[in-house]
Amino acid sequence: MVRNVRKARRLMVGEETFLWSLRHRHHGESGAYRDCCEVLGIRRDGGGRLTIVFSDGPGRLVPDGFMPTGFVGTTEGGVLNLHEPGTVRALLDEARSRGWQPEETSAREMDGWTLFDAVARSRNVVPPS
């Protein structure tokens, strides 16, 4: 059975339940897309919402119609699969360590690239130096 990609997925962290979903955002017309982003939305059941955005830019690999959705990386190496619950959990943990509090009812947006290196190291997906 194929999973409905529009339906939020559940992530358990201890006794807390989080819901998360991934979408792709861009501007332009078919075949001429620009400003591509992968947008990961995480919210705690009954709490606030965190949006982690991975925007296109120099040295950044973001799906643009030629690479699979959900994969973000850098030209120096290291790729995260945003469809993997372990990657979402690592991003959630890193965002919490940087001050996001899921009990707040307000929405917060974070630049995913500020979390990328720490999460890539924790997921063991960076090339050896």
Disulfide bonds with the S-S distance in Angstrom:
none
